């Protein structure tokens, strides 16, 4: 849709992914030419990340609440098999990262590693207690602190409570969810500027030499992500559709995966996934619940990143870990 402004119309004719790539290149160029200007441009990245972190918890809460409130009784959403697929996908990502950590042991620079005073949990009982306490955390506090376990729990409870509300109330909740989704789309439109600021500030602060030092670590991370995206996920898709999975996989990567990778937020990518699911003609009662749920419990990228970095830290410190423990 034309805006009437020739500059804006010209920008809108370029895809968001292409805009992000341009922002990435310009960020590196600015940091190379003027490190001080690159550091100053970091404000754009901070604003972008801050906006995503602020709106993402609200988005998850209202989407899950609205989806459950609008769900028609007797209509099957088929959530159970999707949760099983989530578990398989996330575990596969972590397993791939563990294997890569052993095959390609990597050392990293640990800055002020000796000053960490966090006490690790004493055992699985303490972990489970913390999980349960997060479930019943104050809902306002859960949103403010991005406690997604608490957000999901209260959104599900409120959604079921609203199923018996009047039609006007449920429509209002759905309209509110749509409004928040639109806000997130507006924020994502600023991703090229955010990426520009993040890249320019990072390179201006650390320099290109530091990036070269992390080349091996980045190679392991990206290699694991590509293996999951191009090998494991297609296998999972094939088990469900029993035909060539790659056309669907590449469509998802092009229209959703690239945006998620650069915005670094599964929750902020929810509107993109919802629009893609609608475009693919999927069942709305299913994807309106499964996508917000998956954005908080099915994060293969996070599973890979946390595992690879933990393995690298252990290797750097000379800590020996057997495969089962890893």
C-alpha positions as CSV (number, residue, x, y, z in Angstrom):
1,X,0.0,0.0,0.0
2,X,1.4,3.4,-1.0
3,X,2.0,5.9,1.8
4,X,2.3,9.0,-0.4
5,X,5.9,9.5,0.7
6,X,8.4,8.4,-2.1
7,X,11.2,7.5,0.3
8,X,8.9,5.3,2.5
9,X,7.4,3.7,-0.6
10,X,10.9,2.9,-1.9
11,X,11.9,1.3,1.4
12,X,8.7,-0.7,1.6
13,X,9.4,-2.2,-1.8
14,X,12.5,-3.8,-0.3
15,X,11.8,-7.0,1.8
16,X,12.4,-6.8,5.6
17,X,15.2,-9.5,5.3
18,X,17.0,-7.4,2.6
19,X,16.6,-4.3,4.8
20,X,18.2,-6.2,7.7
21,X,21.1,-7.3,5.6
22,X,21.7,-3.7,4.5
23,X,21.6,-2.6,8.1
24,X,24.1,-5.3,9.0
25,X,26.5,-4.2,6.3
26,X,26.1,-0.5,7.1
27,X,26.6,-1.2,10.8
28,X,30.0,-2.8,10.1
29,X,31.0,-0.1,7.7
30,X,30.2,2.7,10.2
31,X,32.1,0.9,13.1
32,X,35.1,0.5,10.8
33,X,35.1,4.2,9.6
34,X,34.2,5.8,12.9
35,X,34.2,3.7,16.1
36,X,32.8,6.6,18.1
37,X,29.9,7.0,15.8
38,X,29.3,3.2,15.9
39,X,29.1,3.4,19.7
40,X,26.6,6.2,19.5
41,X,24.5,4.3,17.0
42,X,24.3,1.5,19.6
43,X,21.4,3.5,21.1
44,X,19.2,2.4,18.2
45,X,20.0,-1.2,19.0
46,X,19.3,-0.7,22.7
47,X,15.9,0.9,21.9
48,X,15.0,-1.9,19.5
49,X,15.9,-4.7,21.9
50,X,14.2,-2.8,24.8
51,X,11.0,-2.4,22.9
52,X,11.0,-6.1,21.9
53,X,11.6,-7.2,25.5
54,X,8.9,-4.9,26.8
55,X,6.1,-5.9,24.5
56,X,6.9,-9.6,24.0
57,X,5.6,-10.8,27.5
58,X,2.4,-8.8,27.0
59,X,1.9,-10.3,23.6
60,X,2.2,-13.9,24.9
61,X,-0.2,-13.2,27.7
62,X,-3.0,-11.6,25.6
63,X,-2.6,-14.1,22.7
64,X,-2.9,-17.2,24.8
65,X,-5.7,-15.7,26.9
66,X,-7.6,-14.7,23.7
67,X,-7.0,-18.0,21.9
68,X,-8.3,-20.1,24.8
69,X,-11.3,-17.7,25.5
70,X,-12.3,-17.8,21.8
71,X,-11.9,-21.6,21.5
72,X,-15.1,-23.3,20.7
73,X,-16.2,-26.1,23.1
74,X,-16.1,-29.5,21.3
75,X,-13.6,-28.2,18.7
76,X,-10.4,-30.3,18.7
77,X,-7.2,-28.1,18.6
78,X,-4.8,-31.1,18.4
79,X,-2.3,-29.5,20.9
80,X,-1.0,-32.8,22.4
81,X,0.8,-34.1,19.3
82,X,2.2,-30.6,18.7
83,X,3.6,-30.5,22.3
84,X,5.3,-33.9,21.6
85,X,6.8,-32.5,18.4
86,X,8.0,-29.5,20.4
87,X,9.7,-31.8,22.9
88,X,11.4,-33.8,20.1
89,X,12.5,-30.7,18.3
90,X,14.0,-28.9,21.3
91,X,15.7,-32.1,22.6
92,X,17.2,-32.8,19.1
93,X,18.6,-29.2,19.1
94,X,20.2,-29.7,22.5
95,X,21.5,-33.1,21.6
96,X,23.0,-31.7,18.4
97,X,24.7,-29.0,20.4
98,X,26.2,-31.5,22.9
99,X,27.6,-33.6,20.1
100,X,29.1,-30.6,18.4
101,X,30.6,-29.5,21.8
102,X,32.5,-32.8,22.0
103,X,33.5,-33.0,18.3
104,X,34.6,-29.4,18.1
105,X,35.8,-28.4,21.6
106,X,36.0,-24.6,21.8
107,X,37.6,-22.2,24.2
108,X,36.2,-18.7,24.9
109,X,37.5,-15.6,26.7
110,X,35.8,-15.5,30.2
111,X,35.9,-11.9,31.4
112,X,35.9,-11.6,35.2
113,X,34.9,-15.2,35.5
114,X,36.1,-15.3,39.1
115,X,33.7,-12.7,40.3
116,X,30.5,-14.7,39.7
117,X,28.8,-15.3,43.0
118,X,25.6,-17.0,41.8
119,X,24.8,-20.2,43.8
120,X,23.8,-23.1,41.6
121,X,20.7,-25.1,42.6
122,X,21.5,-27.9,45.1
123,X,19.5,-30.5,43.2
124,X,16.5,-31.3,41.1
125,X,14.1,-30.7,44.0
126,X,15.2,-27.1,44.2
127,X,14.8,-26.7,40.5
128,X,11.3,-28.1,40.6
129,X,10.4,-25.8,43.6
130,X,11.6,-22.8,41.7
131,X,9.6,-23.9,38.6
132,X,6.4,-24.3,40.7
133,X,6.9,-20.9,42.4
134,X,7.3,-19.3,39.0
135,X,4.0,-20.8,38.0
136,X,2.2,-19.0,40.8
137,X,4.1,-15.7,40.6
138,X,2.2,-12.5,40.6
139,X,0.8,-12.2,37.1
140,X,1.8,-8.5,36.8
141,X,5.2,-9.3,38.2
142,X,5.5,-12.2,35.7
143,X,4.8,-9.9,32.8
144,X,7.2,-7.2,34.1
145,X,10.0,-9.8,34.7
146,X,9.4,-11.8,31.5
147,X,8.6,-14.9,33.6
148,X,7.1,-16.8,30.7
149,X,6.2,-19.9,32.8
150,X,4.1,-17.7,35.0
151,X,2.7,-15.7,32.0
152,X,1.6,-19.0,30.3
153,X,0.0,-20.3,33.5
154,X,-2.0,-17.2,34.3
155,X,-3.0,-16.7,30.6
156,X,-4.3,-20.3,30.5
157,X,-6.3,-19.8,33.7
158,X,-7.7,-16.5,32.6
159,X,-8.5,-17.8,29.2
160,X,-10.6,-20.7,30.6
161,X,-12.3,-18.3,33.0
162,X,-13.3,-16.0,30.1
163,X,-14.8,-18.8,28.0
164,X,-18.0,-18.3,30.0
165,X,-17.9,-14.5,29.6
166,X,-20.2,-12.6,27.3
167,X,-19.6,-12.5,23.6
168,X,-18.7,-8.8,23.8
169,X,-16.1,-9.4,26.5
170,X,-14.4,-12.2,24.5
171,X,-14.4,-10.0,21.3
172,X,-12.8,-7.2,23.3
173,X,-10.0,-9.6,24.5
174,X,-9.5,-10.7,20.9
175,X,-9.3,-7.1,19.7
176,X,-6.8,-6.3,22.4
177,X,-4.7,-9.2,21.3
178,X,-4.9,-8.0,17.7
179,X,-3.8,-4.5,18.8
180,X,-0.8,-5.8,20.7
181,X,0.2,-8.0,17.7
182,X,0.0,-4.9,15.5
183,X,2.3,-3.0,17.9
184,X,4.9,-5.9,17.7
185,X,4.7,-5.7,13.9
186,X,5.5,-2.0,14.1
187,X,8.5,-2.7,16.3
188,X,9.8,-5.4,14.0
189,X,9.6,-3.0,11.1
190,X,12.4,-1.1,12.9
191,X,14.6,-4.3,12.9
192,X,17.0,-3.0,10.2
193,X,17.8,0.1,12.4
194,X,18.1,-2.0,15.5
195,X,20.5,-4.5,13.8
196,X,22.4,-1.5,12.4
197,X,22.9,-0.1,15.9
198,X,23.7,-3.5,17.5
199,X,26.3,-4.4,15.0
200,X,28.0,-1.0,14.8
201,X,28.2,-0.8,18.6
202,X,29.5,-4.3,19.0
203,X,32.2,-4.0,16.4
204,X,33.2,-0.5,17.6
205,X,33.6,-1.8,21.1
206,X,35.3,-5.1,20.4
207,X,36.8,-4.6,17.0
208,X,37.0,-7.1,14.1
209,X,39.9,-9.0,15.8
210,X,37.6,-10.1,18.6
211,X,35.1,-11.4,16.0
212,X,37.9,-13.5,14.4
213,X,38.7,-14.9,17.9
214,X,35.1,-16.1,18.2
215,X,35.0,-17.4,14.6
216,X,35.2,-21.1,15.8
217,X,32.5,-20.6,18.4
218,X,30.2,-18.9,15.8
219,X,30.9,-21.7,13.3
220,X,29.8,-24.3,15.8
221,X,26.7,-22.3,16.8
222,X,25.6,-21.6,13.2
223,X,26.5,-25.1,12.0
224,X,24.2,-26.6,14.7
225,X,21.4,-24.2,13.8
226,X,21.7,-25.0,10.0
227,X,21.8,-28.7,10.8
228,X,18.6,-28.5,12.8
229,X,16.9,-26.2,10.2
230,X,17.9,-28.1,7.1
231,X,18.2,-31.8,8.3
232,X,16.3,-32.4,11.6
233,X,13.3,-30.2,11.0
234,X,12.7,-31.5,7.5
235,X,12.7,-35.1,8.9
236,X,10.1,-34.1,11.5
237,X,8.0,-32.4,8.8
238,X,8.3,-35.5,6.6
239,X,7.0,-37.7,9.4
240,X,3.8,-35.6,9.4
241,X,3.1,-34.9,5.7
242,X,4.9,-37.8,4.1
243,X,6.1,-35.8,1.1
244,X,9.1,-33.6,0.2
245,X,9.4,-31.3,3.2
246,X,11.8,-28.8,1.8
247,X,9.3,-26.5,0.0
248,X,7.5,-25.9,3.3
249,X,10.8,-25.7,5.3
250,X,12.2,-23.1,3.0
251,X,9.0,-21.1,3.0
252,X,9.1,-21.0,6.8
253,X,12.8,-20.1,6.9
254,X,12.3,-17.3,4.4
255,X,9.2,-15.8,5.9
256,X,9.7,-16.5,9.6
257,X,13.1,-18.0,10.4
258,X,15.3,-15.1,9.1
259,X,13.3,-12.6,11.1
260,X,13.4,-14.6,14.2
261,X,17.2,-15.1,13.9
262,X,17.9,-11.4,13.6
263,X,15.3,-10.1,16.1
264,X,16.5,-12.7,18.6
265,X,13.1,-13.1,20.1
266,X,10.7,-16.0,19.6
267,X,7.9,-14.1,21.3
268,X,8.3,-11.0,19.1
269,X,8.1,-13.3,16.0
270,X,4.7,-14.6,17.0
271,X,2.7,-12.2,14.7
272,X,5.0,-13.3,11.8
273,X,4.2,-16.9,12.5
274,X,0.5,-16.3,12.9
275,X,0.4,-14.5,9.5
276,X,2.3,-17.4,7.9
277,X,0.0,-20.0,9.5
278,X,-3.0,-18.2,8.1
279,X,-1.4,-17.9,4.7
280,X,-0.7,-21.7,4.7
281,X,-4.4,-22.3,5.5
282,X,-3.8,-24.0,8.9
283,X,-6.6,-24.4,11.5
284,X,-6.9,-21.2,13.5
285,X,-8.0,-22.9,16.7
286,X,-4.7,-24.9,16.6
287,X,-2.2,-22.3,15.6
288,X,-3.7,-19.5,17.8
289,X,-2.7,-21.6,20.8
290,X,0.3,-23.6,19.6
291,X,2.3,-20.7,18.2
292,X,2.3,-18.5,21.4
293,X,3.0,-21.7,23.4
294,X,5.8,-22.8,21.1
295,X,7.4,-19.3,21.3
296,X,8.1,-19.9,25.0
297,X,8.7,-23.7,25.2
298,X,10.1,-24.7,21.8
299,X,13.2,-22.6,21.3
300,X,15.8,-24.7,19.4
301,X,18.0,-21.7,18.9
302,X,18.1,-21.1,22.7
303,X,18.8,-24.8,23.3
304,X,21.7,-24.7,20.9
305,X,23.2,-21.5,22.2
306,X,22.9,-22.3,25.9
307,X,24.4,-25.8,25.4
308,X,27.2,-24.7,23.1
309,X,28.3,-21.8,25.3
310,X,28.1,-24.0,28.5
311,X,30.2,-26.7,26.9
312,X,32.7,-24.1,25.7
313,X,32.9,-22.6,29.2
314,X,33.5,-26.0,30.7
315,X,36.2,-26.8,28.1
316,X,37.8,-23.4,28.8
317,X,37.9,-24.1,32.5
318,X,39.2,-27.6,32.0
319,X,36.1,-29.2,33.5
320,X,35.6,-32.7,32.3
321,X,32.0,-33.7,31.5
322,X,30.8,-37.1,30.3
323,X,28.3,-37.3,27.5
324,X,25.4,-38.3,29.6
325,X,25.9,-35.4,32.0
326,X,26.2,-33.0,29.1
